[in-house]
Amino acid sequence: MKRNIFIDFTYFTLLAATFGAVLVLGTIVAPIVFHTDKILYSVLLDNYNAGIIMGEVFRRFSYWVYFLAFFVAVYELLMYKRGQRDAIIFGSAVTVVFSSLMFSAVYSPKILAMQLLGEEATRSDTFKNIHLASELDFKILAVALLILFIRRLLLLRVQ
């Protein structure tokens, strides 16, 4: 069967862009938002208000992550149907889809709901545990995206 290079290119671009976004959000945006006291000496955001801003960033990013999960699922099912079966790709694709859905459909809404309850709710152990789990999920997503991208690229080169 003939491959459609545009679909492959779109897939690789989507994986790379999402990996880049995860890195930028986790290593650049969050530390800046939560440490405004080191940048702005006159206007300070407390941890709660910084969390509200980051919550909105992640809420908006969730739409992109939903699209990613859908695209990865469809693309990988089509490749599987074409006979491109690989255990590493299967494992990383499943991890990308599930960690994407956990982030967008579970962690982000729960964190936002607890933020709506007020500052006191964000100091609870429940909030801290959900937040820690979402950070771990975000890291798992980044690693799975990288593995999927590299393995798919290697298999594309073999063909």
C-alpha positions as CSV (number, residue, x, y, z in Angstrom):
1,M,0.0,0.0,0.0
2,K,1.1,3.5,-0.8
3,R,1.8,5.7,2.3
4,N,0.4,9.2,2.5
5,I,3.4,11.4,3.4
6,F,1.2,14.3,4.4
7,I,-0.6,12.2,7.1
8,D,2.8,10.9,8.4
9,F,4.2,14.4,8.4
10,T,1.1,15.7,10.3
11,Y,1.4,12.9,12.8
12,F,5.1,13.6,13.4
13,T,4.5,17.3,13.7
14,L,1.6,16.7,16.2
15,L,3.8,14.4,18.3
16,A,6.7,16.8,18.3
17,A,4.6,19.9,18.9
18,T,2.9,18.3,21.9
19,F,6.2,17.1,23.3
20,G,7.5,20.6,23.0
21,A,4.4,22.1,24.6
22,V,4.6,19.7,27.5
23,L,8.3,20.6,28.1
24,V,7.6,24.3,27.8
25,L,4.6,24.3,30.1
26,G,6.3,22.1,32.7
27,T,9.8,23.6,32.7
28,I,9.3,27.3,31.6
29,V,5.7,28.5,32.1
30,A,4.9,26.9,35.5
31,P,8.1,28.0,37.2
32,I,7.7,31.6,35.9
33,V,4.0,31.8,37.0
34,F,4.7,30.3,40.4
35,H,7.8,32.4,41.1
36,T,6.7,35.9,40.0
37,D,8.3,37.3,43.1
38,K,11.7,36.8,41.4
39,I,10.6,38.7,38.3
40,L,8.2,41.4,39.5
41,Y,9.2,43.0,42.8
42,S,6.2,45.3,43.1
43,V,3.4,43.0,41.9
44,L,3.3,39.5,43.5
45,L,1.0,36.6,42.8
46,D,0.3,34.4,45.7
47,N,0.4,30.6,45.1
48,Y,-3.4,30.4,44.9
49,N,-3.7,33.0,42.2
50,A,-0.7,31.6,40.3
51,G,-2.5,28.3,40.4
52,I,-5.6,29.8,39.0
53,I,-3.6,31.1,36.0
54,M,-1.9,27.8,35.5
55,G,-5.2,26.0,35.8
56,E,-6.5,28.1,32.9
57,V,-3.4,27.4,30.8
58,F,-3.8,23.7,31.4
59,R,-7.6,23.8,30.7
60,R,-6.9,25.3,27.3
61,F,-4.1,22.9,26.6
62,S,-6.5,20.1,27.4
63,Y,-8.3,20.7,24.1
64,W,-5.1,20.1,22.3
65,V,-4.4,17.0,24.3
66,Y,-7.9,15.6,23.5
67,F,-7.1,16.1,19.8
68,L,-3.7,14.4,20.3
69,A,-5.3,11.4,21.9
70,F,-7.9,11.0,19.1
71,F,-5.3,11.5,16.3
72,V,-2.8,9.0,17.9
73,A,-5.6,6.4,18.4
74,V,-6.8,6.7,14.8
75,Y,-3.3,6.8,13.2
76,E,-2.0,3.9,15.2
77,L,-5.2,1.8,14.6
78,L,-4.7,2.4,10.8
79,M,-1.1,1.4,11.0
80,Y,-2.0,-1.7,12.9
81,K,-4.5,-2.6,10.3
82,R,-1.9,-2.1,7.6
83,G,0.3,-4.7,9.4
84,Q,2.7,-2.3,11.1
85,R,2.6,-4.1,14.5
86,D,5.3,-3.2,17.0
87,A,5.2,-3.7,20.7
88,I,7.1,-0.5,21.5
89,I,4.8,1.6,19.4
90,F,1.7,-0.1,20.8
91,G,2.8,0.4,24.4
92,S,3.8,4.0,23.9
93,A,0.7,4.8,21.9
94,V,-1.6,3.3,24.5
95,T,0.4,5.3,27.2
96,V,0.0,8.5,25.2
97,V,-3.7,8.1,24.7
98,F,-4.4,7.1,28.4
99,S,-2.1,9.7,29.9
100,S,-3.6,12.3,27.7
101,L,-7.1,11.4,28.7
102,M,-6.2,11.2,32.4
103,F,-4.7,14.7,32.2
104,S,-7.5,16.2,30.2
105,A,-10.6,14.4,31.6
106,V,-9.6,13.6,35.1
107,Y,-6.8,15.7,36.6
108,S,-7.4,19.1,35.1
109,P,-11.2,19.1,35.8
110,K,-10.6,17.9,39.4
111,I,-7.9,20.6,40.0
112,L,-10.1,23.3,38.5
113,A,-13.1,22.2,40.6
114,M,-11.1,22.3,43.8
115,Q,-9.7,25.7,42.9
116,L,-13.3,27.0,42.6
117,L,-13.9,25.9,46.2
118,G,-11.4,28.4,47.3
119,E,-7.9,28.7,48.6
120,E,-8.5,26.5,51.6
121,A,-9.4,23.5,49.3
122,T,-6.1,23.9,47.4
123,R,-4.2,23.4,50.7
124,S,-5.7,20.0,51.4
125,D,-3.9,16.7,51.1
126,T,-6.4,15.6,48.5
127,F,-5.5,18.6,46.2
128,K,-1.8,18.0,46.8
129,N,-2.2,14.3,45.9
130,I,-4.2,15.1,42.7
131,H,-1.7,17.7,41.7
132,L,1.3,15.4,42.3
133,A,-0.5,12.7,40.2
134,S,-1.1,15.2,37.4
135,E,2.6,16.2,37.4
136,L,3.6,12.5,37.2
137,D,1.1,11.9,34.4
138,F,2.5,14.9,32.5
139,K,6.0,13.4,32.7
140,I,4.8,10.0,31.6
141,L,3.1,11.7,28.7
142,A,6.3,13.4,27.7
143,V,8.3,10.2,27.8
144,A,5.7,8.3,25.9
145,L,5.5,11.0,23.2
146,L,9.3,10.9,22.8
147,I,9.4,7.1,22.6
148,L,6.5,7.0,20.1
149,F,8.1,9.7,17.9
150,I,11.5,8.0,17.8
151,R,10.2,4.5,17.2
152,R,7.7,5.6,14.5
153,L,10.6,7.5,12.8
154,L,12.8,4.5,12.9
155,L,10.2,2.3,11.4
156,L,9.5,4.9,8.7
157,R,13.1,4.8,7.8
158,V,13.1,1.0,7.4
159,Q,10.3,1.0,4.8
